[in-house]
Amino acid sequence: MRWKFSMRRKLGTEAVIGTILPVERGKDAAVTSTRPPHLVDHTTTVAPLTTRFRTSPTLLHVLSPKYLSAKARPLGKTESQSGRLILFLVIGAVFWLFVFGMFYRLLKYFRGIPEIGALLAAKLLGLMFVSLFGILILSNVVTALSSFFLAKDLDLLVAAPVDWLRLYGAKLLETTAHSSWMVVLVATPVLTAYGIISIRAWRSPRYCPSSSFLGRSGAR
Amino acid sequence: MIELKSLTKKYGSFTAVDSIDLSVPDGELFGFLGPNGAGKTTTLRMIAGILQPTAGSIHLAGIDLAEDPLAAKSKLGFIPDRPFIYEKLTGAEFLRFVAGLYGQDGDKVEHRGRELMALFDLEEWADELVESYSHGMRQKLIISSAFIHRPEVIVVDEPMVGLDPKAARILKDLFREYVKRGHTIMMSTHTLEVAEALCDRVAIIQNGKIRSVGTIEELRDEATGGGGLEEIFLKLTGERAARDAMEVLDA
């Protein structure tokens, strides 16, 4: 939403300052409370946890700068940026097709091998999951260190009345997204190839359900 | 109102802040002066709830920061010495985000945000990304964000850094009007002229301890010899360093 500015500020700094600042403490207290004025602002009342959680900003609000920042990325706004975006998409598509094609051919070949074909495919899938798990652990640890302890926005968020659980949740989601997006990108064509090959095998009239677990070729 | 009782911060064996007792009543603009590394920023960061004190307590507007941090922080506006602003947000989006952190949104916040940006001549930049702002403009935006939720207490670390003379003047007017309305400002600064012109009372901190507290006149009496705040400051914090510098240059 864009802001429209009035010409009222030309009235002078004092007039504008008057509209920005809160009303005088005594007047404010008289409106909002029936306590004697000298007690209004000096009474410590600890809000219950549920109230505190309710008044704290939502998780989505704490994460909103990340979303807005991603939206404001200059991709596609000028001609050169559009060119960069197209190049980026083309490279991404070529990479995906390459990985998908490679795994598709490999898995198709495995399926054609009698007796050990399904076992090889299952072992390859297991190996891939173990590798991705290792990459994810390493990536999450590194990203968590920077987003939980070294992030520049920590001072801003900690100085504001943000519940610690909300802050933790926001940072956890941020860490998960930052550390996992590349793994998701790499895993998608691989798992798609596995899915297509598996569906074909299931549709085969000679499919044996136990083959997935016992390593015996289901579709011969 | 800000109340610090026996506030202490230790890093291992090093004591950055050593059992500070301070009370800043409503309607006072309080200056916090001291040489580099004296413990000013550490104290202010503890008041803002960013650092956990090793010992002691902090009360903001009568609320214990340790007992009810959310309620205490909701009364506070903090302007750090090295502020952070999301580069890919526009000025208006940033103000909206900060107001939202304090549970405020709607037309009143929009109006207040517009007025604050107009006050600091940022209206033309309201919908521009912060990455295109100069250092001074960022400082103005951070100051605006401290006022957006109408806090009762403002803690500010080096407010005048990067501001042009007009913005500095506006900020002084804003601070004076703010305390006139019964609110509290605690300000750390190295600009002694600003402290002398603005602050009702001043504390001088050295090696983590409060060396002296009072009005400029009271400090002048304590320093025995009068003069401006610079002379008082040098006398109270040890003028030898300044004299040493002259000797080094003369040598």
Boltz contact constraints between the chains, C-beta under 6 A:
constraints:
  - contact:
      token1: [A, 2]
      token2: [B, 127]
      max_distance: 6.0
  - contact:
      token1: [A, 3]
      token2: [B, 92]
      max_distance: 6.0
  - contact:
      token1: [A, 3]
      token2: [B, 114]
      max_distance: 6.0
  - contact:
      token1: [A, 3]
      token2: [B, 126]
      max_distance: 6.0
  - contact:
      token1: [A, 5]
      token2: [B, 114]
      max_distance: 6.0
  - contact:
      token1: [A, 5]
      token2: [B, 118]
      max_distance: 6.0
  - contact:
      token1: [A, 5]
      token2: [B, 123]
      max_distance: 6.0
  - contact:
      token1: [A, 9]
      token2: [B, 118]
      max_distance: 6.0
  - contact:
      token1: [A, 13]
      token2: [B, 170]
      max_distance: 6.0
  - contact:
      token1: [A, 13]
      token2: [B, 173]
      max_distance: 6.0
  - contact:
      token1: [A, 16]
      token2: [B, 115]
      max_distance: 6.0
  - contact:
      token1: [A, 16]
      token2: [B, 119]
      max_distance: 6.0
  - contact:
      token1: [A, 17]
      token2: [B, 174]
      max_distance: 6.0
  - contact:
      token1: [A, 17]
      token2: [B, 177]
      max_distance: 6.0
  - contact:
      token1: [A, 19]
      token2: [B, 115]
      max_distance: 6.0
  - contact:
      token1: [A, 20]
      token2: [B, 112]
      max_distance: 6.0
  - contact:
      token1: [A, 20]
      token2: [B, 115]
      max_distance: 6.0
  - contact:
      token1: [A, 20]
      token2: [B, 116]
      max_distance: 6.0
  - contact:
      token1: [A, 21]
      token2: [B, 177]
      max_distance: 6.0
  - contact:
      token1: [A, 21]
      token2: [B, 178]
      max_distance: 6.0
  - contact:
      token1: [A, 21]
      token2: [B, 181]
      max_distance: 6.0
  - contact:
      token1: [A, 22]
      token2: [B, 150]
      max_distance: 6.0
  - contact:
      token1: [A, 24]
      token2: [B, 181]
      max_distance: 6.0
  - contact:
      token1: [A, 24]
      token2: [B, 182]
      max_distance: 6.0
  - contact:
      token1: [A, 25]
      token2: [B, 182]
      max_distance: 6.0
  - contact:
      token1: [A, 41]
      token2: [B, 61]
      max_distance: 6.0
  - contact:
      token1: [A, 41]
      token2: [B, 62]
      max_distance: 6.0
  - contact:
      token1: [A, 42]
      token2: [B, 62]
      max_distance: 6.0
  - contact:
      token1: [A, 44]
      token2: [B, 62]
      max_distance: 6.0
  - contact:
      token1: [A, 44]
      token2: [B, 63]
      max_distance: 6.0
  - contact:
      token1: [A, 44]
      token2: [B, 64]
      max_distance: 6.0
  - contact:
      token1: [A, 46]
      token2: [B, 67]
      max_distance: 6.0
  - contact:
      token1: [A, 46]
      token2: [B, 68]
      max_distance: 6.0
  - contact:
      token1: [A, 47]
      token2: [B, 71]
      max_distance: 6.0
  - contact:
      token1: [A, 52]
      token2: [B, 70]
      max_distance: 6.0
  - contact:
      token1: [A, 55]
      token2: [B, 103]
      max_distance: 6.0
  - contact:
      token1: [A, 57]
      token2: [B, 100]
      max_distance: 6.0
  - contact:
      token1: [A, 57]
      token2: [B, 101]
      max_distance: 6.0
  - contact:
      token1: [A, 61]
      token2: [B, 100]
      max_distance: 6.0
  - contact:
      token1: [A, 65]
      token2: [B, 86]
      max_distance: 6.0
  - contact:
      token1: [A, 65]
      token2: [B, 89]
      max_distance: 6.0
  - contact:
      token1: [A, 65]
      token2: [B, 97]
      max_distance: 6.0
  - contact:
      token1: [A, 68]
      token2: [B, 89]
      max_distance: 6.0
  - contact:
      token1: [A, 68]
      token2: [B, 93]
      max_distance: 6.0
  - contact:
      token1: [A, 69]
      token2: [B, 86]
      max_distance: 6.0
  - contact:
      token1: [A, 69]
      token2: [B, 88]
      max_distance: 6.0
  - contact:
      token1: [A, 72]
      token2: [B, 88]
      max_distance: 6.0
  - contact:
      token1: [A, 152]
      token2: [B, 84]
      max_distance: 6.0
  - contact:
      token1: [A, 153]
      token2: [B, 84]
      max_distance: 6.0
  - contact:
      token1: [A, 155]
      token2: [B, 50]
      max_distance: 6.0
  - contact:
      token1: [A, 155]
      token2: [B, 80]
      max_distance: 6.0
  - contact:
      token1: [A, 156]
      token2: [B, 84]
      max_distance: 6.0
  - contact:
      token1: [A, 158]
      token2: [B, 50]
      max_distance: 6.0
  - contact:
      token1: [A, 159]
      token2: [B, 48]
      max_distance: 6.0
  - contact:
      token1: [A, 159]
      token2: [B, 49]
      max_distance: 6.0
  - contact:
      token1: [A, 159]
      token2: [B, 50]
      max_distance: 6.0
  - contact:
      token1: [A, 159]
      token2: [B, 78]
      max_distance: 6.0
  - contact:
      token1: [A, 160]
      token2: [B, 101]
      max_distance: 6.0
  - contact:
      token1: [A, 161]
      token2: [B, 70]
      max_distance: 6.0
  - contact:
      token1: [A, 161]
      token2: [B, 73]
      max_distance: 6.0
  - contact:
      token1: [A, 161]
      token2: [B, 74]
      max_distance: 6.0
